[in-house]
Amino acid sequence: MEKITTPECLGKCIEESTKMMQDRISGKNGKRSVLVCGGTGCLANHSEEIIKRFEELIKEKGLEDKVSVNHVGCFGFCSQGPFVKIYPEDTLYRAVKVSDVEQIVNDDLIGGQICTNLLYVDPQTHEKVTRMDDINFYKKQKRVALHGCSIINPDLLEESLGYDGFKALKKVLTEMTPQQVIDEVIASGLRGRGGGGFPTGRKWQFAANVQSDKKYVVCNGDEGDPGAFMDRSILEANPFEVIEGMMIAGYAYGADEGYFYVRAEYPVAVARLMRAIDDMEKVGLLGDNILGTGFNFRAHIRLGAGAFVCGEETALLNSIEGKRGMPRPRPPFPAIKGLWGKPTCVNNVETLATVPYILRVGAAEYAKIGTEGSKGTKVFALGGKINNVGLVEVPMGTTLRTLIYDIGGGIPNNKKFKAIQTGGPSGGCLTEKDLDTPIDYDTLVAKGSMMGSGGAIVMDEDNCMVDVAHFYMDFIVSESCGKCSPCRIGTKRLYEMLTDITNGNGTEQTLVDMKNLATVIKNGSLCALGQTAANPILSTMNSFPEEYEAHVKDKVCPSHVCKKLIQYVIDPEKCKKCSKCARNCPTSAISGVPGKTPYVIDQSKCVKCGTCLAGCVFKAISKK
């Protein structure tokens, strides 16, 4: 691509690229387009090999002039991947394997016949669905932050330009003053998507009001919640959109330099982001005097080492500066004194990805989406005990019931829904009584949970909520930076109390002490990690007090999860005296005489591995 030096030049590139994308999707270019998911999940399921196989067969059969193959970003429906979509028919194939490629080439690309065995089957109607938009998983979603995902090749600037890319940047640089940009973002009602929910425009205004010779924009891509993959997927699918959002932020409050702080465990996202920055520098969309407007902006990448606490903005800034990732006392806030002591706004990946959309369609149009206090959409990583695991973007105000049952497809194996953990380790559990709760910042907090960055882990009747709290507290203890005593010592004590409870050594006083200590940690911790550390404990204690009571008073785990509180027993009436369980037992805890006496388990030797239960075909062994 040639240098883009003026607004007119950018406008021409956008026009040409838009026509190219429209022709590709409609087939007016005389070719059929094969799009293969290139997100991390599908890459792990051999989507790269699928692309190579397509390329081999297309070349082998002389179809180069008739078919193109592209990798695109995440389709979202992770439990059904890898996906292959074919334009212009808009046919969607799911769970595609390398061995399926030849069938698609022969039957569809050459023969014009849909491969019905690779279509999605609706679990209710049992009908096969050919188009992505006709699948229930997608019907109630609205893609704003995920704009371009599964459509554009994230390695090609031309495809970004052809799908609304940099229209917003052109608009703000040629038609709007910095203050008008800030006013528009304030009017949109956009709140930070990283978890705090602070109004984005107000944060930019604080930085704009400070006089300084240098200001920075920082994109927080340090996504540390267990089970979360929203930011990773956006960066993998459309890095240009996030860069555009960062540049608009820089223009709005006077920053000429930006830093992407991304987890080193996201190699695909990092590689695509690096390529995007490099390509933009080559054509002049990053650097000095962008589009001849006098606006200068450069972007850099810093890799995070995986510390959860670096999701907190001041710890993140310390890490970028080469210091240990530990939070700073506030005030002063980063918008006043941030990176290297200069005004800095730290915005989440999803927040910056939303900014171009707002500037393209206008604040009023964007504000029509969502609720009064929470405008727009939210991206969730829906996982756990749910049929449709994946990446979901829904309007604020969508209920948990819609998220779990309409989009998520309900609970596998007809199990009963028990809880959903929103907000990750900082959030809390919501139960069946909360299913009609609208998803927005304030409602979730009022219910004892929080939006967080967007992790949503579903649990069913087989989950022990004490064990869930124990898991999250183990994570928090490992991730505490240790700077303040309430978090460093307090979370460790909470973890030890939960360990006592799950081991059958807890007392009623343990429950009282946990609640008291949780209050101390919340009020005394320096940053949000410690201040929210006890949320999983408090929410599960409030919603499932009977489970804690059973662990403490009766010394049993009702869900049969906590190993120290369960027993494997053999029913002598059902035992066939075959000796299989004894032969498979790793600790020789099972004894009996083959063919003569029923077998019994010595509980003092049993390590609760479950091998006997899994291996008994006569169902003579049960867990109590």
Salt bridges, closest charged atoms under 4 A:
ASP23 OD2 - LYS19 NZ 2.76
GLU49 OE2 - HIS46 ND1 3.49
GLU56 OE1 - ARG53 NH1 3.24
GLU89 OE1 - ARG32 NH2 3.33
ASP90 OD1 - LYS85 NZ 3.53
ASP90 OD2 - ARG131 NE 3.45
ASP100 OD2 - LYS97 NZ 3.96
GLU102 OE1 - ARG53 NH2 3.69
ASP108 OD1 - ARG32 NH2 2.49
ASP133 OD2 - ARG131 NH2 3.80
ASP134 OD2 - ARG131 NH1 3.32
ASP155 OD2 - HIS71 NE2 3.14
GLU159 OE2 - ARG24 NH1 2.79
ASP164 OD2 - HIS147 NE2 3.24
ASP164 OD1 - LYS167 NZ 2.96
ASP213 OD1 - LYS342 NZ 2.95
ASP222 OD1 - ARG263 NH1 3.57
GLU236 OE2 - ARG232 NE 3.64
ASP256 OD1 - LYS214 NZ 2.95
GLU257 OE1 - LYS214 NZ 2.64
GLU257 OE2 - HIS300 NE2 2.68
GLU265 OE2 - ARG263 NH2 3.45
ASP278 OD2 - LYS282 NZ 3.23
ASP279 OD2 - ARG275 NE 3.82
ASP288 OD2 - ARG298 NH2 3.13
GLU312 OE2 - ARG330 NH2 3.85
GLU313 OE1 - LYS203 NZ 3.78
GLU313 OE2 - ARG330 NH1 2.84
GLU321 OE1 - LYS323 NZ 2.97
GLU321 OE2 - ARG328 NH2 2.96
GLU350 OE2 - ARG193 NE 3.89
GLU350 OE1 - LYS378 NZ 2.76
GLU365 OE1 - LYS368 NZ 3.15
ASP406 OD2 - LYS140 NZ 2.84
ASP434 OD2 - LYS433 NZ 3.86
ASP434 OD1 - LYS447 NZ 3.51
ASP436 OD1 - ARG401 NE 2.83
ASP442 OD2 - ARG191 NH1 3.68
ASP460 OD1 - LYS385 NZ 3.03
ASP462 OD2 - LYS415 NZ 3.06
GLU496 OE1 - ARG493 NE 2.73
GLU547 OE2 - LYS418 NZ 2.48
GLU549 OE1 - LYS553 NZ 3.28
